[in-house]
Amino acid sequence: MKLLFTHFVESLPADIKENLYQAVATGLDAATELVADARNETHTSVIESGLRVTQGLSALDGAEVRVSGTDQFSTLEISVPWAEPDAGTSKLWAAARFAAVVADEVCLAA
């Protein structure tokens, strides 16, 4: 199961992808204050149309950020792995903060 956050951005997908790594790192920094996990160095892997978090904040490891779109608008999809034991934990708040900050950073850079 996954939590899925979708944001629409008035920018070209290529412009968003240029700034995606920095937006992900900033999003992990912001989510850190909501969980008890320690923040580690950000590591990502390239996936189709985006990045996967492989290290940075264990609560969000495996999160994926994908970008798609047209000549004028882009869709930013952020998915976070979710399992039944995650219910009632701070992971939901961390995931929501991560997604919001990534979207804000992408919009500011676009």
PyMOL commands that place a pseudoatom at each C-alpha (Angstrom):
pseudoatom trace, name=CA, resn=MET, resi=1, chain=A, elem=C, hetatm=0, pos=[0.000, 0.000, 0.000]
pseudoatom trace, name=CA, resn=LYS, resi=2, chain=A, elem=C, hetatm=0, pos=[1.121, 3.584, -0.604]
pseudoatom trace, name=CA, resn=LEU, resi=3, chain=A, elem=C, hetatm=0, pos=[0.118, 7.073, 0.391]
pseudoatom trace, name=CA, resn=LEU, resi=4, chain=A, elem=C, hetatm=0, pos=[-0.132, 9.212, -2.731]
pseudoatom trace, name=CA, resn=PHE, resi=5, chain=A, elem=C, hetatm=0, pos=[0.154, 12.994, -2.801]
pseudoatom trace, name=CA, resn=THR, resi=6, chain=A, elem=C, hetatm=0, pos=[-0.474, 14.799, -6.098]
pseudoatom trace, name=CA, resn=HIS, resi=7, chain=A, elem=C, hetatm=0, pos=[0.428, 18.400, -6.874]
pseudoatom trace, name=CA, resn=PHE, resi=8, chain=A, elem=C, hetatm=0, pos=[-0.078, 20.326, -10.104]
pseudoatom trace, name=CA, resn=VAL, resi=9, chain=A, elem=C, hetatm=0, pos=[2.596, 22.822, -11.105]
pseudoatom trace, name=CA, resn=GLU, resi=10, chain=A, elem=C, hetatm=0, pos=[2.559, 25.471, -13.805]
pseudoatom trace, name=CA, resn=SER, resi=11, chain=A, elem=C, hetatm=0, pos=[5.980, 24.588, -15.170]
pseudoatom trace, name=CA, resn=LEU, resi=12, chain=A, elem=C, hetatm=0, pos=[7.674, 22.317, -17.672]
pseudoatom trace, name=CA, resn=PRO, resi=13, chain=A, elem=C, hetatm=0, pos=[8.517, 18.807, -16.439]
pseudoatom trace, name=CA, resn=ALA, resi=14, chain=A, elem=C, hetatm=0, pos=[12.163, 19.287, -17.483]
pseudoatom trace, name=CA, resn=ASP, resi=15, chain=A, elem=C, hetatm=0, pos=[12.448, 22.390, -15.284]
pseudoatom trace, name=CA, resn=ILE, resi=16, chain=A, elem=C, hetatm=0, pos=[11.075, 20.501, -12.295]
pseudoatom trace, name=CA, resn=LYS, resi=17, chain=A, elem=C, hetatm=0, pos=[13.389, 17.529, -12.803]
pseudoatom trace, name=CA, resn=GLU, resi=18, chain=A, elem=C, hetatm=0, pos=[16.409, 19.847, -12.701]
pseudoatom trace, name=CA, resn=ASN, resi=19, chain=A, elem=C, hetatm=0, pos=[15.607, 20.813, -9.114]
pseudoatom trace, name=CA, resn=LEU, resi=20, chain=A, elem=C, hetatm=0, pos=[14.102, 17.556, -7.891]
pseudoatom trace, name=CA, resn=TYR, resi=21, chain=A, elem=C, hetatm=0, pos=[17.065, 16.251, -5.877]
pseudoatom trace, name=CA, resn=GLN, resi=22, chain=A, elem=C, hetatm=0, pos=[17.361, 19.478, -3.857]
pseudoatom trace, name=CA, resn=ALA, resi=23, chain=A, elem=C, hetatm=0, pos=[13.606, 19.554, -3.286]
pseudoatom trace, name=CA, resn=VAL, resi=24, chain=A, elem=C, hetatm=0, pos=[13.692, 15.967, -1.975]
pseudoatom trace, name=CA, resn=ALA, resi=25, chain=A, elem=C, hetatm=0, pos=[16.594, 16.735, 0.384]
pseudoatom trace, name=CA, resn=THR, resi=26, chain=A, elem=C, hetatm=0, pos=[14.794, 19.814, 1.720]
pseudoatom trace, name=CA, resn=GLY, resi=27, chain=A, elem=C, hetatm=0, pos=[11.590, 17.794, 2.171]
pseudoatom trace, name=CA, resn=LEU, resi=28, chain=A, elem=C, hetatm=0, pos=[13.451, 15.162, 4.189]
pseudoatom trace, name=CA, resn=ASP, resi=29, chain=A, elem=C, hetatm=0, pos=[14.946, 17.893, 6.375]
pseudoatom trace, name=CA, resn=ALA, resi=30, chain=A, elem=C, hetatm=0, pos=[11.478, 19.293, 7.074]
pseudoatom trace, name=CA, resn=ALA, resi=31, chain=A, elem=C, hetatm=0, pos=[9.977, 15.870, 7.860]
pseudoatom trace, name=CA, resn=THR, resi=32, chain=A, elem=C, hetatm=0, pos=[12.767, 15.019, 10.310]
pseudoatom trace, name=CA, resn=GLU, resi=33, chain=A, elem=C, hetatm=0, pos=[11.308, 17.143, 13.090]
pseudoatom trace, name=CA, resn=LEU, resi=34, chain=A, elem=C, hetatm=0, pos=[8.088, 15.095, 13.019]
pseudoatom trace, name=CA, resn=VAL, resi=35, chain=A, elem=C, hetatm=0, pos=[9.619, 11.644, 13.594]
pseudoatom trace, name=CA, resn=ALA, resi=36, chain=A, elem=C, hetatm=0, pos=[12.053, 10.177, 16.088]
pseudoatom trace, name=CA, resn=ASP, resi=37, chain=A, elem=C, hetatm=0, pos=[14.391, 8.957, 13.323]
pseudoatom trace, name=CA, resn=ALA, resi=38, chain=A, elem=C, hetatm=0, pos=[17.795, 10.514, 12.815]
pseudoatom trace, name=CA, resn=ARG, resi=39, chain=A, elem=C, hetatm=0, pos=[18.422, 12.315, 9.531]
pseudoatom trace, name=CA, resn=ASN, resi=40, chain=A, elem=C, hetatm=0, pos=[21.120, 10.727, 7.349]
pseudoatom trace, name=CA, resn=GLU, resi=41, chain=A, elem=C, hetatm=0, pos=[22.781, 11.797, 4.138]
pseudoatom trace, name=CA, resn=THR, resi=42, chain=A, elem=C, hetatm=0, pos=[20.291, 11.847, 1.264]
pseudoatom trace, name=CA, resn=HIS, resi=43, chain=A, elem=C, hetatm=0, pos=[20.655, 9.059, -1.280]
pseudoatom trace, name=CA, resn=THR, resi=44, chain=A, elem=C, hetatm=0, pos=[18.314, 8.596, -4.215]
pseudoatom trace, name=CA, resn=SER, resi=45, chain=A, elem=C, hetatm=0, pos=[18.068, 6.363, -7.228]
pseudoatom trace, name=CA, resn=VAL, resi=46, chain=A, elem=C, hetatm=0, pos=[16.723, 7.380, -10.592]
pseudoatom trace, name=CA, resn=ILE, resi=47, chain=A, elem=C, hetatm=0, pos=[13.403, 5.835, -11.557]
pseudoatom trace, name=CA, resn=GLU, resi=48, chain=A, elem=C, hetatm=0, pos=[11.202, 6.412, -14.565]
pseudoatom trace, name=CA, resn=SER, resi=49, chain=A, elem=C, hetatm=0, pos=[10.250, 10.095, -14.499]
pseudoatom trace, name=CA, resn=GLY, resi=50, chain=A, elem=C, hetatm=0, pos=[11.733, 10.838, -11.090]
pseudoatom trace, name=CA, resn=LEU, resi=51, chain=A, elem=C, hetatm=0, pos=[13.637, 9.763, -7.980]
pseudoatom trace, name=CA, resn=ARG, resi=52, chain=A, elem=C, hetatm=0, pos=[13.308, 7.147, -5.220]
pseudoatom trace, name=CA, resn=VAL, resi=53, chain=A, elem=C, hetatm=0, pos=[14.572, 7.921, -1.717]
pseudoatom trace, name=CA, resn=THR, resi=54, chain=A, elem=C, hetatm=0, pos=[16.937, 5.117, -0.716]
pseudoatom trace, name=CA, resn=GLN, resi=55, chain=A, elem=C, hetatm=0, pos=[18.389, 6.806, 2.377]
pseudoatom trace, name=CA, resn=GLY, resi=56, chain=A, elem=C, hetatm=0, pos=[17.870, 10.002, 4.305]
pseudoatom trace, name=CA, resn=LEU, resi=57, chain=A, elem=C, hetatm=0, pos=[15.092, 9.400, 6.792]
pseudoatom trace, name=CA, resn=SER, resi=58, chain=A, elem=C, hetatm=0, pos=[14.151, 5.787, 7.502]
pseudoatom trace, name=CA, resn=ALA, resi=59, chain=A, elem=C, hetatm=0, pos=[10.431, 6.597, 7.875]
pseudoatom trace, name=CA, resn=LEU, resi=60, chain=A, elem=C, hetatm=0, pos=[10.424, 7.808, 4.270]
pseudoatom trace, name=CA, resn=ASP, resi=61, chain=A, elem=C, hetatm=0, pos=[12.839, 5.341, 2.669]
pseudoatom trace, name=CA, resn=GLY, resi=62, chain=A, elem=C, hetatm=0, pos=[11.265, 4.041, -0.507]
pseudoatom trace, name=CA, resn=ALA, resi=63, chain=A, elem=C, hetatm=0, pos=[9.314, 7.228, -1.167]
pseudoatom trace, name=CA, resn=GLU, resi=64, chain=A, elem=C, hetatm=0, pos=[9.074, 8.061, -4.860]
pseudoatom trace, name=CA, resn=VAL, resi=65, chain=A, elem=C, hetatm=0, pos=[8.735, 11.435, -6.539]
pseudoatom trace, name=CA, resn=ARG, resi=66, chain=A, elem=C, hetatm=0, pos=[7.605, 11.356, -10.175]
pseudoatom trace, name=CA, resn=VAL, resi=67, chain=A, elem=C, hetatm=0, pos=[7.081, 14.177, -12.658]
pseudoatom trace, name=CA, resn=SER, resi=68, chain=A, elem=C, hetatm=0, pos=[4.923, 14.077, -15.751]
pseudoatom trace, name=CA, resn=GLY, resi=69, chain=A, elem=C, hetatm=0, pos=[3.179, 16.685, -17.812]
pseudoatom trace, name=CA, resn=THR, resi=70, chain=A, elem=C, hetatm=0, pos=[2.749, 18.716, -20.959]
pseudoatom trace, name=CA, resn=ASP, resi=71, chain=A, elem=C, hetatm=0, pos=[4.260, 21.862, -22.407]
pseudoatom trace, name=CA, resn=GLN, resi=72, chain=A, elem=C, hetatm=0, pos=[2.628, 24.091, -19.781]
pseudoatom trace, name=CA, resn=PHE, resi=73, chain=A, elem=C, hetatm=0, pos=[1.666, 22.041, -16.741]
pseudoatom trace, name=CA, resn=SER, resi=74, chain=A, elem=C, hetatm=0, pos=[3.290, 19.284, -14.735]
pseudoatom trace, name=CA, resn=THR, resi=75, chain=A, elem=C, hetatm=0, pos=[2.004, 16.721, -12.295]
pseudoatom trace, name=CA, resn=LEU, resi=76, chain=A, elem=C, hetatm=0, pos=[4.136, 15.924, -9.283]
pseudoatom trace, name=CA, resn=GLU, resi=77, chain=A, elem=C, hetatm=0, pos=[3.251, 12.564, -7.711]
pseudoatom trace, name=CA, resn=ILE, resi=78, chain=A, elem=C, hetatm=0, pos=[4.792, 11.682, -4.374]
pseudoatom trace, name=CA, resn=SER, resi=79, chain=A, elem=C, hetatm=0, pos=[4.186, 8.190, -3.033]
pseudoatom trace, name=CA, resn=VAL, resi=80, chain=A, elem=C, hetatm=0, pos=[5.247, 6.877, 0.363]
pseudoatom trace, name=CA, resn=PRO, resi=81, chain=A, elem=C, hetatm=0, pos=[5.216, 3.167, 1.281]
pseudoatom trace, name=CA, resn=TRP, resi=82, chain=A, elem=C, hetatm=0, pos=[2.526, 2.463, 3.861]
pseudoatom trace, name=CA, resn=ALA, resi=83, chain=A, elem=C, hetatm=0, pos=[1.712, -0.591, 5.947]
pseudoatom trace, name=CA, resn=GLU, resi=84, chain=A, elem=C, hetatm=0, pos=[-0.887, -1.290, 8.630]
pseudoatom trace, name=CA, resn=PRO, resi=85, chain=A, elem=C, hetatm=0, pos=[1.637, -0.895, 11.492]
pseudoatom trace, name=CA, resn=ASP, resi=86, chain=A, elem=C, hetatm=0, pos=[2.246, 2.707, 10.295]
pseudoatom trace, name=CA, resn=ALA, resi=87, chain=A, elem=C, hetatm=0, pos=[-1.263, 3.721, 11.362]
pseudoatom trace, name=CA, resn=GLY, resi=88, chain=A, elem=C, hetatm=0, pos=[-1.273, 5.879, 14.463]
pseudoatom trace, name=CA, resn=THR, resi=89, chain=A, elem=C, hetatm=0, pos=[2.387, 6.811, 14.106]
pseudoatom trace, name=CA, resn=SER, resi=90, chain=A, elem=C, hetatm=0, pos=[4.054, 10.077, 13.157]
pseudoatom trace, name=CA, resn=LYS, resi=91, chain=A, elem=C, hetatm=0, pos=[4.822, 8.671, 9.699]
pseudoatom trace, name=CA, resn=LEU, resi=92, chain=A, elem=C, hetatm=0, pos=[1.627, 10.179, 8.252]
pseudoatom trace, name=CA, resn=TRP, resi=93, chain=A, elem=C, hetatm=0, pos=[2.597, 13.664, 9.448]
pseudoatom trace, name=CA, resn=ALA, resi=94, chain=A, elem=C, hetatm=0, pos=[6.150, 13.225, 8.182]
pseudoatom trace, name=CA, resn=ALA, resi=95, chain=A, elem=C, hetatm=0, pos=[4.908, 12.032, 4.784]
pseudoatom trace, name=CA, resn=ALA, resi=96, chain=A, elem=C, hetatm=0, pos=[2.504, 14.954, 4.475]
pseudoatom trace, name=CA, resn=ARG, resi=97, chain=A, elem=C, hetatm=0, pos=[5.210, 17.471, 5.452]
pseudoatom trace, name=CA, resn=PHE, resi=98, chain=A, elem=C, hetatm=0, pos=[7.677, 15.848, 3.021]
pseudoatom trace, name=CA, resn=ALA, resi=99, chain=A, elem=C, hetatm=0, pos=[5.188, 16.037, 0.139]
pseudoatom trace, name=CA, resn=ALA, resi=100, chain=A, elem=C, hetatm=0, pos=[4.206, 19.641, 0.873]
pseudoatom trace, name=CA, resn=VAL, resi=101, chain=A, elem=C, hetatm=0, pos=[7.796, 20.862, 1.135]
pseudoatom trace, name=CA, resn=VAL, resi=102, chain=A, elem=C, hetatm=0, pos=[8.895, 19.029, -2.031]
pseudoatom trace, name=CA, resn=ALA, resi=103, chain=A, elem=C, hetatm=0, pos=[5.988, 20.638, -3.907]
pseudoatom trace, name=CA, resn=ASP, resi=104, chain=A, elem=C, hetatm=0, pos=[6.758, 24.085, -2.479]
pseudoatom trace, name=CA, resn=GLU, resi=105, chain=A, elem=C, hetatm=0, pos=[10.453, 23.795, -3.366]
pseudoatom trace, name=CA, resn=VAL, resi=106, chain=A, elem=C, hetatm=0, pos=[9.639, 22.695, -6.897]
pseudoatom trace, name=CA, resn=CYS, resi=107, chain=A, elem=C, hetatm=0, pos=[7.222, 25.608, -7.362]
pseudoatom trace, name=CA, resn=LEU, resi=108, chain=A, elem=C, hetatm=0, pos=[9.745, 28.127, -6.029]
pseudoatom trace, name=CA, resn=ALA, resi=109, chain=A, elem=C, hetatm=0, pos=[12.463, 26.877, -8.368]
pseudoatom trace, name=CA, resn=ALA, resi=110, chain=A, elem=C, hetatm=0, pos=[10.198, 26.710, -11.437]
for i in range(1, 110): cmd.bond("trace and resi %d" % i, "trace and resi %d" % (i + 1))
show_as sticks, trace
zoom trace
